[in-house]
Amino acid sequence: MPNLAAVMKDEIRRLARKEIKAETAIAKRSVAQHRKDIIALKRQISDLTRDVAYLRKQAHKRVATRPTPEISVTPRFSPGWVESHRHKLQLSAADYGDLVGVSALTIYNWEKGKTKPGRPQLAAWGEVRTLGKRDALKRLEMIDA
């Protein structure tokens, strides 16, 4: 009889391990997915932190270097300057328009000399005119986001 009890105990132990393994497999998969989600969220936080730091820096520059309205001189406008700056930055008219805050058709009309920008657009173009390629691409990324 002792043999039968030992065999029965071993079989019960084996079946219990099998059940436990099946139940814990689900939990392991869930934990693995949660870890992946946490890593993705950490990356997202890192990217957003970097973007916020960049925006703070840009805002600080704008506040620190913003001229008073009485003293500020509107930039001189030339259709050739618009076109040459857009080509220098290697941007499409649509992207350049996004930077300035106007449409692509407006940029084309400025370049051809058909129209001229108004005061607010001229001021916005004056800010864009001072940008380099890297800064322009960063601003476009921020606008698209």
Backbone as JSON, one array per atom type, in Angstrom:
{
  "sequence": "MPNLAAVMKDEIRRLARKEIKAETAIAKRSVAQHRKDIIALKRQISDLTRDVAYLRKQAHKRVATRPTPEISVTPRFSPGWVESHRHKLQLSAADYGDLVGVSALTIYNWEKGKTKPGRPQLAAWGEVRTLGKRDALKRLEMIDA",
  "N": [[0.79, -1.2, 0.0], [1.94, 1.31, 0.71], [3.36, 2.01, -1.57], [1.42, 2.65, -3.5], [0.32, 4.96, -2.4], [2.5, 6.69, -2.52], [2.9, 6.84, -5.29], [0.47, 7.99, -6.01], [0.68, 10.47, -4.71], [2.86, 11.6, -6.09], [1.75, 11.8, -8.64], [-0.35, 13.61, -8.19], [1.15, 15.84, -7.41], [2.54, 16.32, -9.82], [0.42, 16.98, -11.57], [-0.52, 19.26, -10.27], [1.67, 21.01, -10.54], [1.62, 21.31, -13.31], [-0.83, 22.64, -13.69], [-0.35, 25.0, -12.27], [1.76, 26.06, -13.76], [0.46, 26.58, -16.19], [-1.36, 28.55, -15.38], [0.36, 30.59, -14.48], [1.67, 31.26, -16.79], [0.0, 32.92, -18.25], [0.01, 35.19, -16.62], [2.73, 35.85, -16.82], [2.94, 36.58, -19.52], [1.32, 38.81, -19.5], [2.74, 40.49, -17.73], [5.07, 40.87, -19.23], [4.03, 42.32, -21.4], [3.17, 44.6, -20.06], [5.63, 45.61, -19.21], [6.78, 46.29, -21.69], [5.0, 48.31, -22.44], [5.54, 50.19, -20.43], [8.19, 50.86, -21.04], [7.8, 52.08, -23.53], [6.25, 54.28, -22.73], [8.11, 55.6, -21.1], [9.99, 56.38, -23.03], [8.4, 58.12, -24.5], [7.9, 60.1, -22.58], [10.48, 61.05, -22.27], [10.97, 62.15, -24.82], [8.98, 64.13, -24.87], [9.8, 65.7, -22.73], [12.2, 66.67, -23.71], [11.21, 68.18, -25.86], [9.71, 70.12, -24.49], [11.73, 71.43, -23.1], [13.12, 72.55, -25.25], [11.13, 74.26, -26.27], [10.78, 75.98, -24.09], [13.27, 77.2, -24.06], [13.2, 78.5, -26.55], [11.02, 80.21, -26.1], [12.04, 81.77, -24.05], [14.12, 83.03, -25.41], [12.61, 84.53, -27.23], [11.19, 86.25, -25.54], [13.28, 87.55, -24.27], [14.6, 88.82, -26.37], [12.72, 90.31, -27.71], [11.78, 93.14, -29.44], [10.55, 96.41, -28.58], [7.31, 97.55, -29.64], [7.24, 100.23, -30.65], [9.84, 100.78, -31.4], [10.54, 98.77, -33.13], [11.35, 97.88, -36.43], [9.79, 97.25, -39.45], [10.61, 94.52, -41.53], [12.3, 94.87, -44.68], [10.8, 94.04, -47.75], [11.18, 91.73, -50.37], [10.41, 90.02, -53.33], [12.3, 88.29, -54.41], [13.93, 87.72, -52.25], [12.29, 86.15, -50.65], [11.95, 83.86, -52.22], [14.64, 83.02, -52.56], [15.4, 82.5, -49.91], [13.64, 80.46, -49.23], [14.49, 78.47, -51.0], [17.08, 78.17, -50.07], [16.63, 77.04, -47.57], [15.62, 74.7, -48.46], [12.87, 74.02, -48.67], [9.45, 73.24, -49.34], [6.85, 75.27, -50.81], [4.56, 75.0, -49.34], [5.47, 74.07, -46.82], [7.1, 76.23, -46.11], [5.17, 78.18, -46.03], [3.72, 77.23, -43.82], [5.54, 77.79, -41.81], [5.56, 80.58, -41.86], [2.91, 81.13, -41.54], [0.98, 81.29, -43.46], [-0.68, 80.37, -46.57], [0.42, 78.01, -49.13], [-0.05, 79.0, -51.68], [-0.07, 81.72, -51.23], [2.62, 82.14, -50.66], [3.74, 81.53, -53.17], [2.59, 83.62, -54.66], [3.79, 85.81, -53.41], [6.45, 85.33, -54.12], [6.36, 85.64, -56.88], [5.77, 88.27, -57.06], [3.2, 89.17, -57.23], [1.57, 89.74, -55.07], [1.89, 91.42, -51.89], [3.02, 90.98, -48.53], [0.92, 91.66, -45.66], [1.11, 93.76, -42.69], [1.12, 92.03, -40.27], [1.84, 89.57, -41.42], [4.21, 90.27, -42.63], [5.8, 90.79, -40.42], [5.86, 88.21, -39.32], [7.14, 86.87, -41.4], [9.56, 88.18, -41.27], [10.63, 87.12, -38.92], [10.92, 84.43, -39.65], [12.7, 84.69, -41.7], [15.17, 84.96, -40.51], [15.86, 82.45, -39.72], [17.8, 79.44, -39.69], [18.45, 76.37, -41.51], [18.26, 74.1, -39.77], [16.85, 75.13, -37.54], [14.49, 75.86, -38.79], [13.5, 73.38, -39.65], [13.1, 72.18, -37.16], [11.1, 73.83, -36.1], [9.07, 73.26, -37.92], [8.61, 70.57, -37.3], [7.57, 70.89, -34.75], [5.26, 72.31, -35.35], [3.87, 70.44, -36.9], [3.49, 68.46, -35.0]],
  "CA": [[0.0, 0.0, 0.0], [2.72, 2.55, 0.73], [3.75, 2.31, -2.94], [0.29, 3.3, -4.16], [0.21, 6.31, -1.84], [3.61, 7.49, -3.06], [2.61, 7.07, -6.72], [-0.66, 8.92, -6.06], [1.22, 11.76, -4.3], [3.67, 12.09, -7.2], [0.86, 12.17, -9.74], [-1.04, 14.85, -7.77], [2.17, 16.88, -7.47], [2.81, 16.61, -11.23], [-0.73, 17.69, -12.12], [-0.57, 20.58, -9.64], [2.7, 21.82, -11.2], [1.15, 21.58, -14.66], [-1.87, 23.66, -13.57], [0.29, 26.24, -11.82], [2.53, 26.55, -14.89], [-0.5, 27.12, -17.15], [-1.92, 29.78, -14.83], [1.39, 31.62, -14.39], [2.06, 31.67, -18.15], [-0.84, 34.07, -18.58], [0.53, 36.32, -15.85], [4.04, 36.21, -17.38], [2.71, 37.32, -20.76], [0.77, 40.11, -19.12], [3.84, 41.27, -17.18], [5.95, 41.24, -20.34], [3.37, 43.39, -22.15], [3.21, 45.8, -19.22], [7.0, 46.14, -19.26], [6.93, 46.95, -22.99], [4.24, 49.56, -22.37], [6.28, 51.11, -19.56], [9.35, 51.34, -21.8], [7.29, 53.02, -24.53], [5.86, 55.5, -22.03], [9.34, 56.3, -20.68], [10.53, 57.04, -24.23], [7.52, 59.23, -24.83], [8.17, 61.14, -21.59], [11.78, 61.61, -22.6], [10.79, 63.0, -26.01], [8.19, 65.3, -24.5], [10.64, 66.53, -21.87], [13.14, 67.35, -24.61], [10.46, 69.19, -26.6], [9.37, 71.2, -23.56], [12.96, 72.19, -22.85], [13.39, 73.33, -26.45], [10.14, 75.33, -26.34], [11.11, 76.96, -23.04], [14.44, 77.94, -24.52], [12.74, 79.39, -27.61], [10.18, 81.25, -25.5], [12.94, 82.66, -23.31], [14.8, 83.85, -26.42], [11.65, 85.49, -27.78], [10.89, 87.27, -24.53], [14.48, 88.31, -23.99], [15.06, 89.61, -27.51], [11.59, 90.94, -28.4], [11.88, 94.59, -29.41], [9.3, 97.1, -28.29], [6.61, 97.85, -30.89], [7.55, 101.55, -31.17], [11.18, 100.8, -31.93], [10.74, 97.74, -34.14], [11.25, 98.28, -37.82], [9.34, 96.11, -40.24], [11.67, 94.15, -42.49], [12.06, 95.2, -46.08], [10.3, 92.87, -48.46], [11.52, 91.57, -51.78], [10.01, 88.68, -53.78], [13.49, 87.47, -54.62], [14.42, 87.26, -50.95], [11.43, 85.05, -50.2], [12.27, 82.68, -53.01], [16.01, 82.55, -52.29], [15.45, 81.94, -48.56], [12.93, 79.17, -49.27], [15.38, 77.5, -51.66], [18.22, 77.95, -49.16], [16.16, 76.1, -46.54], [15.18, 73.51, -49.18], [11.51, 73.75, -48.23], [8.38, 73.47, -50.3], [6.09, 76.48, -50.51], [3.6, 74.66, -48.27], [6.19, 74.05, -45.55], [7.52, 77.61, -45.82], [3.95, 78.86, -45.63], [3.41, 76.82, -42.45], [6.43, 78.53, -40.92], [5.16, 81.99, -41.82], [1.52, 81.2, -41.1], [0.14, 81.57, -44.63], [-0.81, 79.2, -47.44], [1.45, 77.83, -50.15], [-0.38, 79.89, -52.79], [0.38, 83.05, -50.84], [4.08, 82.17, -50.83], [3.99, 81.63, -54.61], [2.24, 84.97, -55.09], [4.85, 86.71, -52.92], [7.66, 85.1, -54.91], [6.15, 86.17, -58.24], [5.56, 89.71, -56.96], [1.79, 89.49, -57.48], [1.05, 90.33, -53.85], [2.87, 91.71, -50.84], [2.44, 90.63, -47.23], [0.46, 92.72, -44.78], [2.0, 93.99, -41.54], [1.36, 90.85, -39.42], [2.56, 88.55, -42.19], [5.56, 90.77, -42.84], [6.52, 90.56, -39.17], [6.09, 86.76, -39.21], [8.16, 86.53, -42.4], [10.82, 88.71, -40.76], [11.16, 86.15, -37.96], [11.3, 83.21, -40.38], [13.83, 85.05, -42.56], [16.41, 84.84, -39.75], [16.08, 81.06, -39.33], [18.62, 78.54, -40.48], [17.76, 75.16, -41.94], [17.94, 73.25, -38.61], [15.79, 75.75, -36.75], [13.25, 75.8, -39.57], [12.99, 72.01, -39.59], [12.59, 71.94, -35.8], [9.81, 74.52, -35.98], [8.09, 72.49, -38.69], [8.26, 69.38, -36.51], [6.68, 71.33, -33.65], [3.96, 72.67, -35.94], [3.2, 69.19, -37.29], [3.09, 67.72, -33.8]],
  "C": [[0.84, 1.28, 0.0], [3.15, 2.95, -0.69], [2.65, 3.07, -3.68], [0.12, 4.73, -3.67], [1.29, 7.22, -2.41], [3.36, 7.83, -4.53], [1.5, 8.1, -6.85], [-0.2, 10.34, -5.71], [2.02, 12.39, -5.44], [2.79, 12.57, -8.36], [0.11, 13.47, -9.43], [-0.08, 16.03, -7.85], [2.44, 17.3, -8.92], [1.66, 17.4, -11.85], [-0.85, 19.11, -11.55], [0.45, 21.52, -10.29], [2.25, 22.24, -12.6], [0.1, 22.7, -14.64], [-1.27, 25.02, -13.2], [1.06, 26.87, -12.99], [1.6, 27.2, -15.92], [-1.06, 28.46, -16.66], [-0.88, 30.91, -14.8], [1.86, 32.08, -15.76], [1.27, 32.89, -18.59], [-0.31, 35.32, -17.88], [1.88, 36.78, -16.4], [3.88, 37.01, -18.66], [2.19, 38.73, -20.46], [1.87, 41.02, -18.57], [4.79, 41.73, -18.28], [5.34, 42.39, -21.15], [3.39, 44.69, -21.36], [4.61, 46.43, -19.24], [7.25, 46.87, -20.58], [6.2, 48.29, -23.01], [4.96, 50.6, -21.54], [7.48, 51.69, -20.3], [8.91, 52.37, -22.84], [6.9, 54.34, -23.89], [7.08, 56.3, -21.56], [9.97, 57.02, -21.87], [9.71, 58.26, -24.59], [7.74, 60.39, -23.86], [9.49, 61.82, -21.89], [11.67, 62.56, -23.79], [10.03, 64.28, -25.66], [8.99, 66.26, -23.61], [11.62, 67.33, -22.72], [12.43, 68.46, -25.38], [10.1, 70.39, -25.72], [10.6, 72.06, -23.28], [13.28, 73.08, -24.05], [12.42, 74.52, -26.54], [10.38, 76.4, -25.28], [12.27, 77.83, -23.48], [14.03, 78.94, -25.6], [11.89, 80.53, -27.05], [11.04, 82.26, -24.74], [13.68, 83.58, -24.29], [13.86, 84.92, -26.97], [11.37, 86.62, -26.79], [12.1, 88.16, -24.3], [14.86, 89.23, -25.14], [13.93, 90.33, -28.24], [11.73, 92.46, -28.3], [10.52, 95.21, -29.08], [8.63, 97.5, -29.6], [6.96, 99.2, -31.49], [8.89, 101.55, -31.91], [11.33, 99.83, -33.11], [10.5, 98.29, -35.54], [10.78, 97.07, -38.61], [10.41, 95.78, -41.27], [11.29, 94.58, -43.91], [11.69, 93.91, -46.81], [10.75, 92.9, -49.91], [11.1, 90.15, -52.19], [11.2, 87.75, -53.97], [14.04, 86.92, -53.31], [13.59, 86.08, -50.43], [11.83, 83.76, -50.91], [13.66, 82.14, -52.67], [16.1, 81.93, -50.89], [14.77, 80.58, -48.52], [13.81, 78.11, -49.92], [16.59, 77.19, -50.79], [17.86, 76.94, -48.09], [15.73, 74.76, -47.14], [13.79, 73.06, -48.72], [10.53, 73.97, -49.38], [7.64, 74.74, -49.9], [5.09, 76.21, -49.38], [4.28, 74.67, -46.91], [6.62, 75.47, -45.14], [6.31, 78.42, -45.38], [3.53, 78.5, -44.22], [4.28, 77.58, -41.46], [5.97, 79.97, -40.75], [3.73, 82.14, -41.3], [0.58, 81.58, -42.23], [0.09, 80.31, -45.49], [0.33, 79.15, -48.45], [1.21, 78.77, -51.33], [0.07, 81.31, -52.49], [1.89, 83.19, -51.03], [4.42, 82.3, -52.31], [3.69, 83.04, -55.12], [3.27, 85.99, -54.61], [6.09, 86.57, -53.79], [7.54, 85.69, -56.32], [5.93, 87.68, -58.23], [4.12, 90.13, -57.22], [1.15, 90.16, -56.27], [2.2, 90.6, -52.89], [2.22, 91.37, -49.51], [1.96, 91.87, -46.48], [1.4, 92.83, -43.58], [2.2, 92.75, -40.67], [2.15, 89.76, -40.14], [4.0, 88.98, -42.44], [6.41, 90.57, -41.59], [6.84, 89.07, -39.0], [7.17, 86.32, -40.19], [9.53, 87.03, -41.94], [11.46, 87.76, -39.75], [11.67, 84.9, -38.67], [12.56, 83.47, -41.21], [15.17, 84.87, -41.85], [16.75, 83.4, -39.4], [17.06, 80.36, -40.26], [17.83, 77.28, -40.79], [17.35, 74.29, -40.74], [16.78, 73.81, -37.8], [14.45, 75.68, -37.49], [12.65, 74.4, -39.52], [12.45, 71.68, -38.21], [11.23, 72.59, -35.61], [8.73, 73.77, -36.75], [7.66, 71.24, -37.95], [7.3, 69.76, -35.39], [5.29, 71.68, -34.19], [3.19, 71.42, -36.31], [2.73, 68.4, -36.09], [1.91, 68.41, -33.18]]
}
